[in-house]
Amino acid sequence: MNSRLTQITMTSFAGLAFLGASAVWSGANAQALDTQVLHTQVLAMATESDVANNGALLRRAPSAEFGEAADIPARLRRQVVDYPAGEPAGTVIVDTPNAYLYFVLGANKAIRYGIGVGRTGFTWSGTKTIERKAEWPDWHPPAEMLQRQPYLPRFMAGGPGNPLGARAMYLSGTAYRIHGTNKPSSIGTRVSSGCIRMLNADVIDLYGRTRVGTKVVVLPLNDRRMAQLATGLSPSAPKSAQIFDESMR
């Protein structure tokens, strides 16, 4: 009798385990499908919602949460602008000469963010994709940077003090990233070693709009074809700022 009861109990547990595993598998696949559908829906609705709420979008940026609210010029604040990009919705365009990054919405509209770009000798251009994304990323200085600055740490854990900031989007085939910063005053300047940095509030916003595989077009320094020339863009920075910002690459 006890043997029969044990067999029934074990059979019941096995059935429950199978149902639980099936539910987990179905839930995971459903979640992945929902994420893909949600991304498509958000992209389709982006133009209408972001244009309609541009005032709120502008007021939300930058964020006092990260100490970014002070002394950020209006032109560098996140906002929807007219932008005939010639690229499909969802594309990221880095306007190097004017220190802007555009997220294309379509219908000749884009969200424009102020950014920091490479200093003289460290700018680059080309078409890449986002190959990896990370929240509060760790920082591993590349070998060539350590050769220039051997006193830099070999590793820094992610967090508010990390020069990569709140988010990072790694660009295919390069050592470069689009990332946040713990120095908001560097936005609008040319002081990095090639990476594109953003206010933490802005990089979190962009991070949520992009995914692995998103196309990123980086315009060369002498290409001013698609944006109004920015005023007040610093061609260089004090040496102390360059030393700090080189660690952001």
Secondary structure, 3 states (H helix, E strand, C coil): CHHHHHHHHHHHHHHHHHHHHHHHHHHHHHHHHHHHHHHHHHHHHHHHHHHHCHHHHHHHCCCHHHCCCCCCCHHHCCEEEECCCCCCCCCEEEEHHHCEEEEEEECCEEEEEEEEEECCCCCCCEEEEEEEEEECCCECCCHHHHHHCCCCCCCECCCCCCCCCCEEEEECCCCCEEECCCCHHHCCEEEECCCEEECHHHHHHHHHHCCCCCEEEECCCCCCCCCCCCCCCECCCCHHHHHHHHCCC
